[in-house]
Amino acid sequence: MGKANLYTVKDYLTGEVLAKGTAGELEASGIVPRGYHTSEWAKHENNRMRDRKYNICGHRPPLCGV
């Protein structure tokens, strides 16, 4: 079994870290809307031009450095 990606969700305007965790943890906490895969939601959110709330970074644990 592979290692899960870790995601860091930051406020787009301030850069403040709002949440960190795996896809399952972010879905359980309510950050990721129901019915979305975390990776697809992150890609959609990072490509938004209007009303952007979050900046999402996904990475593998050995490379994250956080």
Sequence and secondary structure as in RCSB ss.txt:
>XXXX:A:sequence
MGKANLYTVKDYLTGEVLAKGTAGELEASGIVPRGYHTSEWAKHENNRMRDRKYNICGHRPPLCGV
>XXXX:A:secstr
     EEEEEETTT  EEEEEEHHHHHHHTSS TT  HHHHHHHHHT  SS  EEEEEE HHHH  
